[in-house]
Amino acid sequence: MEGSSSMLDAEAVADLVLLDPLTEESLVQTLQERFRRRDIYTYIGNVVISVNPYQSLPIYTPEKVEEYRNCSFFAVKPHIYAIADDAYRSLRDRDRDQCILITGESGAGKTEASKLVMSYVAAVSSKGEEVNKVKEQLLQSNPVLEAFGNAKTVRNDNSSRFGKYMDIEFDFKGEPLGGVISNYLLEKSRIVRHVKGERNFHIFYQLLAGASPQLLQQLKLRQDCGHYGYLDREGSSLPGMDDAANFHAMQDAMRIIGFSPTEVIELLQVTAVVLKLGNVQLSSSFQASGMEACSISEPQELHEICELIGLDPGALERALCSRTVKARDEAVLTTLTVPQGYYGRDALAKNIYSRLFDWLVKRINASIQVKSDKQRKVMGVLDIYGFEIFQDNGFEQFIINYCNEKLQQIFILMTLKEEQEEYVREGIQWTPVEFFDNSIICNLIENNTTGILAMLDEECLRPGVVNEDTFLTKLNQLLATHKHYESKETQNARRVTDASLPPRCFRIHHYAGKVTYNVTGFIEKNNDLLFRDLSQAMWAAQHALLRSLFPEGDPQKVSLKLPPTAGFQFKSSVAMLMKNLYSKNPNYIRCIKPNDTKSAMVFTPELVLAQVRYLGLLENVRVRRAGYAFRQLYGPFLQRYKMLNAQTWPCWDRGDREGTEVLLAGLQFPAEELAFGHTKIFIRSPRTLFDLERRRQERVAELATLIQKMFRGWRCRIQYQLMRKSQILISAWFRGHRQKNRYKQMKRSALILQAYARGWKARKTYRKYFRSSASTCLANFIYRRLVQKYLVGLAKNLPPLSVTDRTWPPAPYRFLDNTNQELKNIFYHWKCKKYRDQLSASRRAQLQARLCASELFKDKKTLYPKSLQQPFRGEYLGLKQNPKYQKLHAVAKDKLVMADSVRKVNRASGKTVPRLLLLTTEHLVLADPKAAQPKTVLSLGDIRGVSVTRFSDGFLALHLKEVSTVGAKGDFLLVSDHLIELVTRLYQTFEATTGQALPLHITDRFSTRFPKGDVSITVVESPKASTNGPVCKKKGSNKMEVLVY
């Protein structure tokens, strides 16, 4: 065993191999002290003891995972992560298949321990999309199996009611590839009955609490748990457990594993059938012959079951109420009594659920099993029931304790083998260890001829009257002299009086203690028979999953051979399990339940002592301590204890073994206490090790005092040296500063003398040569400096480049006013040119139109300010998009300037009619909006002028030349909603076409030419006018009044 400081606390040793003295009381006291310190893990060599704290502890964080990753098993505090890491590294690095055996009674935390092992391996193994998928599937198998295989018992709210062994398979790099799950002895009797205060399997409560109303209706279930007989018609609430959330988690886990929606529905349908079978009630009746018979009293449940599985209700009723007995070549149909009918119903429910659970395990294996044939490494995790001693022990306890006897056997043999191999490897003489060999107990149970299981099978197959009494009589006859077997009859034969052993019972002296078994139910549970009629009825169902569970129901494959008994099947499974475990390197986790009330951090010594006994922990310690209790590599040992000898302290430059021998020779330990292997030092008793640790602690205290003394002296010397260095530095700086000041003063004096000398010399030269033109030179120099300063300041203070910004810094001097104004104009023109150069062609045209409109109408017509908010779009009719205007679009072609709707004023009545106006580069076209046909086409050269009012209306008069073809009809009066844009574009187009400016008159009175003569038009602003446009009224034959709003 590797040593570390965390192991050597004398009050609560972390490794029980170092416990001294070694008794049951000291062992339990050590576990209690460590539990009080919240250290729930303890070692026995490389075996981990786990005490369930019944609360969450902060010792499973990602930081803890990193702490134990790739760390020596004994270099850190005991933890389940340590054994998981040691097993994983042995598998990955040393290519040794591993198995982790987790045992303990119900409520000790075995299931949680297996989850922690799997989660640790998943956390430290490699990452990758495919690897993560495999790890997730392996982890998600737990919620599914817990839902169908776990239940609440009086000892545990989440008790595993089956044994589970999982082989996790890895590739050569240590990446998980998949796994295989094996299950053992599901407690299917819980389906039909359970102790008051316990619950049936979780799946029933989860299904009723978490399924949607639609799913419940599809499964023909009610949400009320009290409705179902197999749930003992009790409430489903369980403190601290959310059945609905667990149901959804189970569904998510199935989806991750790879279950299809059809498989999930079929699985839940079969589960519902099991639940509803408990509500099938039978009533008694008598046939004409006087024989008792039974029948279905409430057919509703039966019909719903048959609807779920696709079976004729009559066929299922016959299978439940009668039985076909074959005698030679004849088949006789016999009716069943009510008790026999209920037995058949319960047997059917148990068989359906048990086979469904086996199918579920196979289906999970199909998803997580490795498909490739390449070589792989295996880590097995065994989570199986611990040794059970109840007030009333039956067939289940007998089978479970038989399995634990086999596990104890493999533990002792593998531990001794490992010890012997290490002794041989290190060259230490191996002394045979005396220990209790429980193979005699295993042989008592499993011997093929005289074993209890063999006799039970023989009794089940024997013709005639078979019951538990004949079975017990046979045991008493064959095993009367066996020292590990006793019953009431064998005690009487030996003249022993024992009131604790009732009749119809036998007692076996197991390695963990004496257990009394009641033989009631042994024959029935071992036979585990299901009437052939029920198997055939299930096979006849149309439900694919249920039909596949009963292959023996096929009439074409009827076999008179009896199926193997439950005991034979379990014995074979245990034999295969033992063979599998022998082929791997074992690692052990022993789980202990500290109290019966599931209270957090409560330790009951009496309860723990009982578990210590039947887990064989004291025996485990004795086996580990056989010979030498402590062993450690020479290097770490010498590194830890070298300060105890002056020859090895502080440095040893020769071999580690030689240094260890010199160290221990100086300590004068007895020679029989020590042994020197090839790579390790062996110490026989823990007392010697604790004495060594005590001396080390005393020596460490002395060395700490020496280190403190040396450190204080060093600190004082360093402080003195720093003070002396600082004083020298300050003196040097002060002297330098004083000399610098003296030099600066001398330099200033020299500069003053030089300045006076140069000034005297310059004045003398100036008076001689430059006095006549000095004023002009100075004036020019000052002027140039002022201009230069002005221009440099202006360059640093230019206004923004926005064309709307007309700011300009003022001239600092009056003689620069004209220059400043000229520069302002130049800068503004330059800004405008830059802005124009950035404009697109369309934007430039739009701005030119706006500029033209401003020149024509600004401050002349009231409508102009309102038009500023409206963009000039030009095309308001959508000629290209509207197929109705195809002819008009053909007329305009690519020369269209503007298209808009206008209203033409009738010259005779003054009323307006709608028209479509198209302005092209050559013509002005007026068209009928209904027919979309041109009515009037004007050449731009025929227009002699335009008149508009000064108000905010859209009225205009289009004056035509008399010589034009259309001019004979007179001028046109139009009303437009886009007057400003229309006149502006007409003005620009006219000027571009004719090269002349279009005459524009903005006035309230103007004359127009009509076919019957000239008409004077007067525009009047009036509130009576419509807001939709001007109102024209004819006043006699040669006057017209236009009212505008």
DOTOR-432583 format. One line per 10 residues: for each residue x, y, z of C-alpha. Coordinates in steps of 0.25 Angstrom, whole numbers. Each point is the difference from the previous one (the first is absolute). Example, Ala and Ser with C-alpha at 12.3 -4.5 7.8 and 13.67 -1.06 7.14 Angstrom:
BEGIN
49,-18,31 | 6,14,-2
END
This chain:
BEGIN
0,0,0 | 5,14,-4 | 1,9,12 | -4,15,2 | -2,10,11 | -15,-1,-2 | 0,-15,5 | 8,2,13 | -10,7,9 | 0,-9,12
-14,3,4 | -7,-2,-13 | 10,-7,-10 | -4,1,-14 | 5,-15,-2 | -6,-10,9 | 12,-9,-3 | 8,10,10 | -11,-1,11 | 7,-4,13
-6,-7,8 | -8,-8,-10 | -14,-3,6 | -15,1,-5 | -1,12,10 | 12,8,-5 | -4,-2,-14 | -14,5,2 | 5,11,9 | 10,4,-11
-11,0,-11 | -9,9,10 | 11,10,2 | 3,1,-15 | -15,1,-3 | -1,12,11 | 11,7,-8 | -8,-2,-13 | 10,-10,-5 | -9,-10,-5
10,-9,-7 | 11,-9,6 | 10,-10,-5 | 3,-14,3 | 12,-1,-9 | -6,3,-14 | -14,-3,5 | -9,12,2 | -10,0,11 | -11,10,-3
-10,5,11 | -13,6,-5 | -1,15,5 | -15,1,-5 | 3,14,-5 | 8,7,-11 | 15,3,3 | 8,9,-8 | 11,-11,-3 | -5,-3,-14
3,13,-8 | 8,1,-13 | 12,5,9 | 0,-13,8 | 0,-8,-13 | 12,8,-4 | 6,-2,14 | -1,-15,-1 | 3,-1,-15 | 14,-8,-2
3,1,14 | 6,-11,9 | -11,-8,7 | 6,3,14 | 5,14,-3 | -13,7,3 | -12,-2,10 | -8,-13,-2 | -11,2,-11 | -8,-8,-9
7,8,-11 | 13,-6,4 | -4,-14,-2 | -7,3,-13 | 13,8,-5 | 9,-12,4 | -9,-10,-8 | -1,9,-12 | 15,3,-1 | 3,-15,2
-9,-3,-11 | 5,11,-9 | 15,-1,3 | 3,-14,4 | -10,-7,-9 | -7,-7,12 | -15,-3,0 | -7,6,12 | -12,-3,9 | -6,8,11
-8,-7,10 | -10,8,8 | -7,-7,11 | -8,4,12 | -14,-1,5 | -12,8,-5 | 1,14,3 | 15,0,1 | 2,8,-13 | 5,-11,-10
-8,6,-11 | 5,14,2 | 14,-6,1 | -1,-6,-13 | -5,13,-6 | 12,7,6 | 10,-10,-6 | -7,1,-14 | 0,15,0 | 15,1,4
4,-9,-11 | -8,8,-9 | 6,13,5 | 14,-4,-1 | 0,-8,-14 | 2,7,-13 | -10,10,-6 | -6,0,-14 | -13,0,-6 | -1,-16,-2
6,-2,13 | -9,9,7 | -12,-6,-6 | 5,-14,5 | 2,6,14 | -13,6,0 | -7,-13,-4 | 7,-8,11 | -4,11,11 | -14,1,-5
-2,-15,2 | -1,2,15 | -13,9,0 | -7,-11,-9 | 4,-12,8 | -3,7,14 | -14,3,-5 | -3,-14,-3 | 9,-7,10 | 0,9,12
-11,2,11 | -2,6,14 | 3,-9,11 | -1,2,15 | 15,2,0 | 3,8,-13 | -9,9,-9 | 8,-4,-12 | 3,-15,2 | 5,-8,-11
-8,-13,-1 | 9,-7,-9 | 15,-2,-2 | 7,7,-11 | 13,-3,-6 | 5,9,-11 | 12,-2,-9 | 5,13,-5 | 9,-2,-13 | 12,9,-4
9,1,-11 | 15,0,1 | 0,15,2 | -9,-1,12 | -12,6,-7 | -13,-7,3 | -6,-8,-11 | -13,-5,6 | -4,-11,10 | -8,-12,4
-10,-1,12 | -4,-13,7 | -11,0,10 | -2,-10,11 | -12,-5,8 | -11,11,-2 | -9,1,12 | -12,-3,-8 | -9,-4,12 | 0,15,3
-10,1,-12 | -11,-7,7 | 3,3,15 | 9,9,9 | 1,3,14 | -8,12,6 | 8,13,-1 | 7,-5,-13 | -3,3,-14 | -1,-8,-13
10,3,-11 | 2,15,-3 | -4,-1,-14 | -15,-2,4 | 0,13,8 | 8,7,-10 | -9,-4,-11 | -13,4,7 | 6,14,5 | 8,4,-12
-8,-5,-12 | -8,10,-8 | -16,-2,0 | 1,-4,-14 | 10,-11,3 | -8,-5,12 | -12,-1,-9 | 8,-7,-10 | 5,-10,11 | -14,-1,6
5,5,13 | -5,9,11 | 10,10,7 | -5,-5,14 | 9,-10,6 | -10,-4,10 | -8,-7,-11 | 10,-11,-2 | 1,-12,8 | 14,-3,-3
3,13,6 | -7,-4,13 | -10,11,-3 | 9,10,7 | 5,14,-3 | 12,2,-8 | 7,12,6 | 14,-2,5 | 7,12,7 | 13,4,-8
-4,-7,-13 | -7,6,-12 | -6,-12,-8 | -5,9,-11 | 14,6,-2 | 6,-13,1 | -9,-5,-11 | 4,11,-9 | 14,-3,3 | -2,-15,-3
-6,4,-14 | 12,9,-3 | 9,-11,4 | -7,-10,-9 | 1,10,-12 | 15,2,2 | 2,-15,1 | -7,-2,-13 | -14,-5,3 | -10,3,-11
-13,6,3 | -7,-13,-4 | 8,-8,10 | -2,10,11 | -15,-1,-2 | 0,-15,0 | 8,0,12 | -10,9,8 | -11,-9,-6 | 5,-12,6
3,7,13 | -15,5,0 | -4,-15,-2 | 7,-5,12 | -6,12,9 | -14,-3,-5 | 1,-15,2 | 0,3,15 | -14,5,-2 | -5,-12,-6
-10,-6,10 | -5,-15,1 | -13,-5,5 | -3,-14,4 | -11,-9,-6 | -3,-15,-1 | -2,-9,-12 | -11,-10,-2 | 10,-11,4 | 1,8,14
14,4,-3 | 5,14,4 | 3,9,-11 | 4,15,-2 | -4,11,-9 | 3,15,-3 | -9,8,9 | 3,14,-6 | 3,-2,-15 | 3,15,-3
15,-2,4 | 2,-12,-8 | -6,6,-12 | 9,12,1 | 12,-9,2 | -4,-8,-13 | -1,13,-8 | 14,4,4 | 6,-13,-4 | -9,-4,-12
-6,-12,6 | -14,-6,1 | -6,2,14 | -6,-14,0 | 14,-6,-3 | 6,7,12 | -11,-3,9 | 1,-15,-3 | 15,0,3 | -2,7,13
-12,-9,5 | 4,-13,-6 | 12,-9,-2 | 3,-11,-11 | 6,-12,6 | 7,-10,-10 | -1,-15,4 | 8,-8,-10 | -7,4,-13 | -13,6,6
-2,14,4 | -10,3,11 | -5,14,3 | -2,2,15 | -6,11,7 | 8,8,11 | -5,4,13 | 1,15,4 | 13,-2,8 | 6,-7,-12
-5,11,-9 | 6,11,8 | 13,-9,0 | 0,0,-15 | -3,14,-1 | 11,4,9 | 10,-9,-7 | -4,6,-13 | 3,14,5 | 13,-4,6
5,-7,-13 | -4,11,-9 | 7,10,9 | 12,-9,2 | 1,-3,-15 | -2,15,-4 | 11,4,9 | 9,-11,-6 | -4,6,-14 | 3,14,5
14,-4,4 | 2,-7,-14 | -5,12,-7 | 10,10,8 | 11,-10,-4 | -4,0,-14 | 3,16,0 | 12,0,9 | 7,-13,-5 | 13,1,-8
-3,-3,-14 | 14,-2,-5 | 9,-12,2 | 13,7,3 | 7,-3,13 | -5,8,12 | 2,1,15 | -11,-2,11 | -4,6,13 | -11,-7,7
-9,7,11 | -8,-9,9 | -11,6,8 | -6,-12,7 | -8,-2,13 | 8,-2,13 | -2,-10,10 | -14,0,6 | -4,-5,14 | -15,3,2
-10,-4,11 | -6,-9,-10 | 9,-5,-11 | -5,-7,-12 | 4,-5,-14 | 5,13,-5 | 9,2,12 | 6,-14,-1 | 3,3,-15 | 6,14,3
9,-6,12 | 5,-11,-9 | 4,11,-10 | 7,7,11 | 7,-12,5 | 6,-2,-14 | 4,15,0 | 7,-2,14 | 7,-12,-6 | 6,7,-12
4,12,9 | 8,-8,10 | 6,-8,-11 | 4,12,-9 | 5,8,12 | 9,-11,5 | 4,-2,-15 | 4,14,-1 | 7,0,13 | 8,-12,-3
4,5,-14 | 5,13,6 | 8,-7,10 | 6,-9,-11 | 3,12,-8 | 7,7,11 | 8,-12,4 | -7,-1,14 | -2,-14,6 | -16,-3,-1
-6,-5,13 | -13,-8,-2 | -11,8,6 | -11,-7,8 | -14,4,-4 | -14,-5,0 | -2,-7,-14 | -15,1,-3 | 1,-10,-11 | -7,-10,9
-12,9,1 | 0,2,-15 | 1,-15,-2 | -12,-2,9 | -8,9,-8 | 4,-3,-15 | 5,-15,0 | -6,-7,-12 | -4,-12,8 | -1,3,15
-2,16,-1 | -12,7,5 | -3,5,-14 | 1,-13,-6 | -9,-7,10 | -10,11,-2 | 0,-2,-15 | -2,-15,2 | -11,2,9 | -7,10,-10
1,-11,-11 | -4,-12,9 | -14,-5,-3 | -11,-2,10 | -3,10,12 | 11,10,1 | 1,11,11 | 10,7,8 | -1,-11,11 | 5,-11,-8
11,9,-5 | 5,4,14 | -1,-15,4 | 10,-4,-11 | 9,12,4 | 0,-6,15 | 3,-14,-5 | 12,4,-9 | 6,12,8 | -2,-5,14
15,-1,3 | 4,13,-8 | 6,10,10 | -6,12,-7 | -14,-5,-1 | -10,-2,11 | -15,-1,1 | -10,-3,11 | 1,-15,-3 | 15,0,0
1,7,13 | -10,-10,6 | 9,-11,-5 | 12,7,7 | -9,2,12 | 2,15,-1 | -11,10,4 | -1,13,-8 | -13,8,1 | 5,10,-11
-1,-11,-11 | -15,-2,-3 | -5,-12,-8 | -1,0,-15 | 14,7,0 | 14,-3,-2 | 12,8,4 | 14,2,-7 | 12,5,6 | 5,10,-10
13,7,0 | -7,12,5 | -9,-7,11 | -11,-9,2 | -12,1,-9 | -14,-7,2 | -8,-3,-12 | -15,-3,-1 | -2,-10,-10 | -14,5,-3
-1,4,-15 | 13,-7,-4 | -6,-10,-9 | -10,10,-7 | 11,11,-2 | 10,-10,-5 | -10,-6,-10 | -4,14,-5 | -11,-7,-9 | -9,6,-9
-12,-7,-6 | 2,-4,-14 | -14,6,-4 | 5,14,5 | 13,-1,-8 | -8,-4,-13 | -10,11,3 | 11,10,1 | 6,-5,-13 | -13,1,-7
-1,15,3 | 2,10,-12 | 10,8,9 | 13,-2,-6 | 9,3,12 | -9,-9,10 | -1,-11,-11 | 15,0,0 | 1,-2,15 | -7,-14,-1
7,-8,-11 | -4,-13,7 | -15,3,-2 | 1,-3,-15 | -8,-13,-2 | 9,-4,-11 | 12,-1,11 | -7,-6,11 | 10,-7,9 | -3,-9,12
13,3,6 | 0,7,13 | 7,14,0 | 12,1,9 | -3,4,14 | 3,14,6 | 11,-6,9 | 7,-7,-12 | -1,12,-8 | 6,9,11
11,-10,3 | 4,0,-15 | 0,15,0 | 9,1,12 | 9,-11,-6 | 2,9,-12 | 1,12,8 | 11,-6,9 | 7,-5,-13 | 0,14,-5
5,6,13 | 11,-10,1 | 5,5,-14 | 1,15,5 | 8,7,10 | -10,3,11 | -2,13,8 | -10,1,12 | -10,10,5 | -7,-4,13
-12,8,3 | -5,2,14 | -13,6,5 | 2,9,12 | -15,0,5 | -13,-6,-2 | -8,13,-1 | 8,6,-12 | 4,12,8 | 11,9,-4
13,-2,7 | -5,-9,11 | 8,-12,4 | -5,-12,7 | 12,-9,5 | -9,-12,3 | -5,0,-15 | 13,2,-6 | 7,-11,9 | -10,-10,-6
3,5,-14 | 15,-1,3 | -2,-14,4 | -8,-5,-12 | 9,8,-9 | 12,-7,6 | 8,13,1 | 8,-5,12 | 3,-13,-7 | 4,9,-12
10,8,9 | 6,-12,6 | 3,-6,-14 | 6,13,-4 | 8,1,12 | 6,-14,-1 | 15,1,0 | 2,15,-1 | -10,11,2 | 8,11,-7
8,1,-13 | 5,11,-8 | 10,3,-11 | 14,4,5 | 0,13,-7 | -12,6,6 | 3,-6,14 | 14,6,0 | -5,13,-5 | -10,0,12
8,-5,11 | 15,4,-3 | 0,12,10 | 0,-11,11 | 15,-4,-3 | 12,10,-1 | 6,-9,-11 | -12,1,-9 | -4,15,3 | -1,9,-7
5,-7,-13 | 3,-14,-3 | 8,-2,-13 | 0,-15,-1 | -11,-11,-3 | -13,1,7 | 0,-14,6 | 14,3,6 | -5,13,6 | -12,-7,6
9,-11,6 | 9,11,6 | -12,8,5 | -7,-12,7 | 13,-5,6 | 2,13,7 | -14,-1,6 | 3,-14,6 | -13,-7,-3 | -1,-15,3
5,-8,-12 | -13,-8,-1 | -8,12,-2 | 6,4,-13 | 2,-7,-13 | 7,6,-13 | -6,-4,-13 | 6,3,-14 | -8,13,-1 | -7,2,13
2,0,15 | -10,-9,8 | -3,3,15 | -7,-10,8 | -9,7,10 | -7,13,0 | 6,4,13 | 13,0,-6 | -5,9,-11 | -7,10,10
13,0,8 | 7,4,-13 | -10,11,-3 | 1,5,15 | 15,2,-1 | -2,7,-14 | -10,10,6 | 10,3,12 | 11,2,-10 | -8,8,-9
-3,9,11 | 15,2,3 | 3,2,-14 | -11,11,-1 | 6,7,12 | 13,0,-6 | -5,5,-13 | -8,11,7 | 13,4,7 | 8,0,-12
-10,8,-7 | -1,10,10 | 15,2,0 | 0,1,-15 | -11,10,0 | 7,9,10 | 13,-1,-8 | -7,3,-13 | -7,12,7 | 13,6,5
6,-2,-14 | -11,7,-6 | 1,12,10 | 15,1,-3 | -2,0,-15 | -11,10,2 | 9,9,8 | 11,-1,-10 | -10,3,-12 | -6,12,7
14,6,3 | 4,-2,-14 | -13,6,-6 | 2,12,10 | 14,3,-4 | -4,-1,-15 | -12,9,2 | 9,11,7 | 10,-1,-11 | -10,1,-11
-6,13,7 | 14,6,1 | 2,-3,-15 | -13,6,-4 | 3,13,7 | 13,1,-7 | -6,-3,-13 | -11,11,2 | 11,10,3 | 8,-3,-12
-12,1,-9 | -3,14,6 | 14,4,-3 | 0,-5,-14 | -14,6,-3 | 5,14,4 | 13,-2,-8 | -8,-4,-12 | -10,11,2 | 11,11,1
7,-6,-13 | -13,0,-8 | -4,14,4 | 14,5,-4 | -2,-7,-14 | -14,5,-1 | 4,15,2 | 10,-2,-10 | -7,-6,-12 | -16,-2,2
-6,12,7 | -5,6,-13 | -9,-11,-5 | -3,-7,13 | -15,5,1 | -4,-6,-13 | 6,-13,2 | -7,-1,14 | -13,4,-6 | 1,-10,-12
4,-11,10 | -12,3,10 | -10,0,-12 | 5,-13,-5 | -1,-6,14 | -14,5,2 | -4,-6,-14 | 7,-13,3 | -7,-1,14 | -14,3,-6
1,-10,-11 | 6,-11,9 | -12,3,10 | -10,0,-11 | 5,-14,-5 | -2,-5,14 | -14,6,2 | -7,-3,-13 | -15,-1,1 | -8,-13,-3
-1,-5,-15 | -15,1,0 | -5,9,-11 | -11,5,9 | 10,5,10 | 4,15,-4 | 8,3,13 | 15,5,-2 | 9,5,11 | 2,15,0
13,7,-4 | 9,3,12 | 5,13,-6 | -7,10,-8 | 10,1,-12 | -4,-15,-2 | -15,2,-2 | -1,0,-15 | 10,-12,-1 | -9,-7,11
-13,2,-8 | 7,-5,-13 | 5,-12,7 | -14,-3,5 | -7,1,-14 | 11,-9,-5 | -2,-10,11 | -15,0,-2 | 1,-2,-15 | 10,-11,2
-10,-7,10 | -11,1,-9 | 8,-6,-12 | 4,-11,9 | -15,-3,4 | -4,1,-15 | 11,-10,-4 | -6,-10,10 | -14,0,-6 | -6,-11,-8
-6,4,-14 | -14,-2,6 | 3,8,12 | 6,11,-8 | -12,0,-9 | -10,1,11 | 8,11,7 | 0,8,-14 | -15,-2,0 | -1,5,14
9,12,-3 | -9,3,-12 | -12,0,8 | 6,9,10 | 3,10,-11 | -14,-1,-6 | -8,0,13 | 7,4,12 | -7,12,7 | -9,1,-12
-10,-12,3 | -6,-4,13 | 0,-15,-4 | 15,0,-1 | 5,-2,15 | -10,-12,1 | 6,-7,-12 | 14,0,6 | -4,-12,9 | -5,-8,-12
11,-7,-9 | -1,2,-15 | -3,-14,-4 | -4,3,-15 | -7,-13,-2 | -13,-1,8 | -8,-10,-9 | 8,-13,0 | 0,-1,-15 | 9,-12,0
-7,-8,11 | -14,2,-5 | -3,-8,-12 | -12,10,-3 | 10,11,-3 | 8,-8,-11 | -5,9,-11 | 4,13,7 | 13,-6,4 | 3,-3,-15
-4,14,-3 | 10,6,10 | 11,-11,-3 | 13,4,7 | -3,15,-1 | -9,1,12 | 3,12,9 | -13,0,9 | -13,-8,1 | -11,5,9
-15,0,2 | -6,14,-3 | -14,6,-1 | -4,8,-12 | -10,12,1 | -11,0,-10 | 0,13,-7 | -15,1,-1 | -5,-4,14 | 13,1,9
-1,-14,4 | 12,-9,1 | 2,-14,-6 | 12,-9,3 | 11,-2,-10 | 14,-7,0 | 11,10,-4 | 13,-5,-6 | 11,9,-2 | 11,-5,-9
13,7,-6 | -9,4,-12 | -15,0,3 | -10,2,11 | -11,-11,-1 | -14,0,7 | -6,-13,0 | -14,-6,5 | 3,-8,13 | -11,-10,-3
4,-4,-14 | 14,3,2 | 1,7,-14 | 6,13,-4 | -10,11,-2 | 9,12,-2 | 14,0,-5 | 7,14,1 | 14,3,-6 | 8,8,10
2,10,-11 | -15,3,0 | 1,5,14 | 1,15,1 | -1,2,16 | -5,-5,13 | -8,8,10 | -2,-4,15 | -5,7,12 | 7,5,12
-8,-8,10 | 2,-14,5 | -8,-7,-11 | 3,-9,-11 | -7,8,-11 | 8,4,-13 | -4,5,-14 | 8,-6,-12 | 0,10,-11 | 2,-5,-14
4,6,-13 | -12,3,-10 | 8,-6,-12 | 1,-13,7 | -9,-12,-4 | -6,-1,14 | 1,15,3 | -14,2,-8 | -7,-6,12 | 6,11,10
8,-1,12 | 0,-11,10 | -4,2,15 | 6,-11,9 | 0,-3,15 | 12,-8,5 | 3,-5,14 | 15,1,-4 | 0,14,-6 | 14,4,4
6,-12,-6 | -8,0,-12 | 3,14,-4 | 14,-1,4 | 2,-13,-9 | -8,7,-11 | 9,12,1 | 13,-8,0 | -5,-9,-12 | -5,12,-8
13,7,2 | 8,-12,-4 | -8,-3,-12 | -2,14,-6 | 12,7,6 | -9,11,5 | -6,3,14 | -15,-3,2 | -8,12,3 | -5,-2,14
-11,10,6 | -3,0,15 | -12,9,1 | -15,0,5 | -5,5,-13 | 3,-5,-14 | -6,-2,-13 | -2,-13,-7 | -5,-3,-14 | -12,-9,-2
-6,-4,-13 | -11,11,1 | 9,11,4 | 10,4,11 | -5,-2,15 | 5,8,11 | 3,-9,12 | 0,6,14 | 6,-9,12 | -7,3,14
5,-6,13 | -13,-4,7 | -4,-10,12 | -11,-5,-9 | 10,-7,-9 | 2,-15,2 | 12,-5,6 | 1,-10,-11 | 3,11,-10 | -4,13,-7
-15,2,-4 | -2,7,-13 | -13,8,-3 | -3,6,-14 | -5,15,2 | -6,3,-14 | 6,-3,-13 | 14,6,2 | 2,-1,15 | 4,-11,9
2,0,15 | 9,-10,7 | -2,-2,15 | 12,-6,7 | 1,-4,15
END
